[in-house]
Amino acid sequence: MRVATVDGLVTLFYDGSKELFNSQLEREWENEFAEYGQIDFGNWESWDLSNDCKQYLRERSSWEQIIVVEGVTMIPIFTFYNCANIQRVILSNTVIRVQYYAFKCCKSLVYMKLSINLEQIDDCAFEGCNLASVFLPPRCRFVGGWAFGHNHNLNIVSVAQDTEIGSGAFFRVKFLGKFPFHHSLYEWPQYYEHYEEIHTWMKNINNHEDYALHRACSSYQPLKEVIMSIIENKGIRAFKTENSIGITPSEYLKENPYTEVTEQDIIHDYLMKMMGEVV
């Protein structure tokens, strides 16, 4: 593993050769946190911690970006747990599983690019992060309980119809405010009572014929040709038409880390074709 600065961020190139989580040092920190943390959290360097523990915490708090290199197939439990300064995570396409608590409480994490071959995300894997969008690959067949819970700004989720979603997987996220059947889903009893309805609703947000453009833009790897054909049929204004939860197709494109298609390019091509220009 190596550390370098990429795009202005301190970046760890994770190759799985070293176990990064140390349960003993974490326990030492948690014991001190119980005593000092509520009143003096930002001053942990002055706490009665061992030098090994302080060095461990300094290293984990220094990482701002994680790039998982080719060949890694799994992110083990707790690997990046509570690494509060990680902003971006990019998984290589060899990763097939993210285990329990792997990125839990990475509260600065706003951007995530998953593996196209990812098959499983375990319980609490990304709980308590700050993601705004989650585009799950078609191969992902299981999302564990609380996997994305408490990502309070999460407003866009794209998930395949046959993906199994555990209870609490999207508890207390922004787009649940648009769920049409209940108004108290920020409380656990109500969420748990309705979670099967919620997950069915999530999977079908863009299935209506009127939302063909949304479906194309929110797919895992949007194709410009498909998007263009829909716009040519429905007109360029379709790009500004909100779906049933108030999101426009262009917002899906903006949030999707897998698309190289831009709204500007599509509009340019569309206008050129309308004027009879060859694109």
C-alpha positions in Angstrom: 0.0 0.0 0.0 1.2 3.5 -0.7 0.0 7.0 0.0 0.2 9.9 -2.5 -1.6 13.2 -3.2 -4.1 12.8 -6.0 -6.4 15.7 -7.1 -5.3 17.6 -4.0 -6.4 14.8 -1.7 -4.2 12.5 0.5 -4.9 9.2 -1.2 -4.4 5.7 0.1 -4.0 3.1 -2.7 -5.4 0.1 -0.9 -4.1 -3.3 -2.1 -5.3 -5.5 0.8 -1.8 -6.4 1.9 -2.1 -5.0 5.4 -4.9 -5.2 7.9 -5.7 -1.5 8.6 -8.2 -1.9 11.5 -6.7 -2.6 14.9 -9.5 -3.6 17.4 -7.2 -3.2 20.5 -6.2 0.4 19.6 -9.8 1.2 18.7 -10.9 0.0 22.1 -8.3 2.1 23.8 -9.5 5.2 21.9 -13.2 4.4 22.6 -12.5 4.1 26.4 -10.9 7.5 26.4 -13.6 8.9 24.3 -16.2 7.8 26.8 -14.4 9.9 29.4 -13.3 12.9 27.4 -15.0 12.8 24.0 -18.3 14.6 24.8 -16.5 17.7 26.1 -13.1 17.7 24.4 -13.4 15.6 21.2 -11.2 17.8 19.1 -8.2 17.6 21.5 -7.6 13.8 21.6 -3.9 14.3 21.2 -3.8 15.4 24.8 -5.8 12.4 26.0 -4.1 9.6 28.0 -3.5 7.4 24.9 -0.5 5.3 24.0 1.9 6.5 21.3 0.8 3.5 19.2 -2.8 4.6 19.5 -2.1 8.2 18.6 -0.1 7.2 15.6 -2.8 4.8 14.5 -5.4 7.6 14.8 -3.2 10.1 13.0 -2.8 7.8 10.0 -6.4 7.0 9.7 -7.5 10.6 10.0 -5.0 11.6 7.3 -6.7 9.7 4.5 -8.9 11.8 2.3 -9.4 9.5 -0.7 -9.3 5.7 -1.0 -8.5 4.1 -4.3 -8.8 0.3 -4.2 -6.4 -1.2 -6.8 -7.1 -4.0 -9.3 -6.9 -7.5 -7.8 -8.6 -6.7 -4.5 -11.9 -8.7 -4.3 -13.2 -7.7 -0.9 -13.1 -4.8 1.6 -12.9 -6.6 5.0 -14.9 -5.7 8.1 -14.1 -2.3 9.8 -11.3 -1.6 7.3 -12.1 2.2 7.1 -14.4 2.4 10.0 -14.6 5.9 11.5 -12.1 7.4 9.1 -13.8 10.8 9.4 -11.8 12.7 6.7 -12.3 10.3 3.7 -14.2 12.2 1.0 -14.0 9.9 -2.0 -13.9 6.1 -2.5 -13.1 4.4 -5.9 -13.3 0.7 -6.0 -11.6 -1.3 -8.7 -13.8 -3.6 -10.8 -12.3 -6.7 -9.2 -14.2 -5.9 -5.9 -17.2 -8.2 -5.4 -18.0 -7.6 -1.7 -17.9 -4.8 0.8 -18.1 -6.3 4.3 -19.7 -5.2 7.5 -18.9 -1.7 8.8 -16.2 -1.3 6.1 -16.9 2.4 5.7 -19.2 3.1 8.6 -19.0 6.6 10.1 -16.9 8.0 7.3 -18.9 11.2 7.8 -17.1 13.2 5.1 -17.6 10.6 2.3 -19.6 12.3 -0.4 -18.4 10.5 -3.6 -18.3 6.8 -4.2 -17.6 4.8 -7.4 -18.5 1.1 -6.9 -17.2 -1.9 -8.8 -19.2 -2.9 -11.8 -18.8 -6.5 -10.5 -19.9 -5.8 -7.0 -22.3 -8.5 -5.8 -22.8 -7.9 -2.1 -22.8 -5.0 0.4 -23.1 -6.1 4.0 -24.8 -4.6 7.0 -23.8 -1.0 8.0 -21.1 -0.9 5.3 -21.7 2.8 4.5 -23.9 3.8 7.5 -23.4 7.3 8.7 -21.6 8.7 5.6 -22.6 11.8 3.6 -23.5 10.3 0.2 -25.9 12.2 -2.0 -26.4 9.4 -4.6 -25.9 5.6 -4.8 -25.9 3.8 -8.1 -25.8 0.0 -7.4 -24.5 -2.2 -10.3 -26.9 -4.7 -11.8 -24.8 -7.6 -10.4 -25.4 -6.4 -6.8 -27.9 -8.8 -5.5 -27.8 -8.0 -1.7 -27.7 -4.9 0.3 -27.5 -5.5 4.1 -29.5 -3.9 6.8 -28.5 -0.3 7.6 -26.0 -0.4 4.7 -26.7 3.2 3.8 -28.7 4.3 6.9 -28.2 7.8 8.2 -26.8 9.2 4.9 -29.0 12.2 5.5 -28.3 13.9 2.2 -29.0 10.8 0.1 -31.5 11.8 -2.6 -30.8 9.5 -5.6 -30.8 5.7 -5.4 -30.6 3.4 -8.4 -31.1 -0.3 -7.6 -32.0 -3.3 -9.7 -35.4 -4.9 -9.4 -34.1 -8.3 -8.1 -31.7 -6.9 -5.5 -32.5 -8.0 -2.0 -32.5 -5.0 0.4 -32.2 -5.5 4.2 -34.4 -3.7 6.7 -33.0 -0.3 7.6 -30.8 -0.2 4.6 -31.9 3.3 3.7 -33.2 4.5 7.1 -33.2 8.3 7.6 -32.1 9.4 4.2 -33.4 12.4 2.3 -35.5 10.8 -0.4 -37.7 9.0 2.1 -39.4 12.3 2.6 -41.0 11.7 -0.8 -42.4 8.3 0.1 -46.1 8.7 -0.6 -47.7 6.4 1.9 -46.4 7.6 5.3 -45.1 10.7 6.8 -43.1 9.5 9.9 -40.5 7.3 8.4 -37.7 9.0 10.3 -38.8 7.0 13.3 -37.7 3.4 13.4 -41.0 1.6 14.2 -42.7 3.3 11.2 -39.8 2.6 8.8 -39.6 -1.0 9.9 -43.4 -1.5 9.5 -43.2 -0.2 5.9 -39.7 -1.2 4.7 -40.9 -3.7 2.1 -43.3 -1.1 0.6 -40.4 1.4 0.7 -38.0 -0.8 -1.2 -40.6 -1.8 -3.8 -41.3 1.9 -4.3 -37.6 2.7 -4.6 -37.1 0.1 -7.4 -40.1 1.4 -9.4 -39.6 5.1 -9.2 -38.6 5.4 -12.9 -40.6 2.5 -14.3 -43.6 4.5 -15.6 -43.6 5.1 -19.4 -43.4 8.9 -18.8 -40.0 8.3 -17.0 -38.2 6.5 -19.8 -35.6 9.3 -19.8 -35.1 9.0 -16.1 -34.6 5.3 -16.4 -32.0 5.8 -19.1 -30.1 8.5 -17.1 -30.2 6.6 -13.8 -29.0 3.3 -15.3 -25.6 2.1 -14.1 -23.8 3.1 -17.3 -26.0 5.5 -19.3 -25.7 5.3 -23.1 -25.7 8.5 -25.0 -27.5 6.8 -28.0 -30.4 5.6 -25.8 -30.8 9.0 -24.1 -30.7 10.8 -27.5 -33.4 8.5 -29.0 -35.7 9.2 -26.1 -35.2 13.0 -26.3 -35.7 13.0 -30.0 -39.1 11.3 -29.4 -40.1 13.4 -26.4 -38.3 16.7 -27.1 -35.6 18.5 -25.2 -38.0 19.6 -22.5 -38.1 16.1 -21.2 -34.7 16.8 -19.7 -36.4 19.2 -17.3 -39.4 17.0 -16.4 -39.3 15.9 -12.8 -40.2 12.3 -12.0 -42.5 11.2 -9.1 -40.0 12.2 -6.4 -39.0 15.5 -8.0 -35.7 14.6 -9.6 -34.9 15.6 -13.2 -33.0 13.3 -15.7 -30.1 15.8 -15.8 -29.7 15.4 -12.0 -29.4 11.7 -12.4 -26.6 12.2 -15.0 -24.9 14.8 -12.8 -24.8 12.4 -9.8 -23.9 9.2 -11.6 -20.2 8.5 -11.3 -20.2 6.1 -14.2 -21.4 8.4 -17.0 -19.3 10.3 -19.4 -22.4 11.8 -21.0 -23.1 15.4 -20.2 -26.3 17.3 -20.5 -24.5 20.0 -22.5 -23.3 17.5 -25.1 -26.7 15.9 -25.5 -28.4 19.3 -25.9 -25.8 20.3 -28.5 -26.2 17.2 -30.5 -30.0 17.5 -30.4 -30.0 21.1 -31.6 -27.6 20.3 -34.4 -29.8 17.5 -35.6 -32.9 19.7 -35.4 -31.1 22.2 -37.6 -30.1 19.5 -40.1 -26.5 19.5 -39.1 -24.4 16.3 -39.1 -23.1 15.5 -35.7 
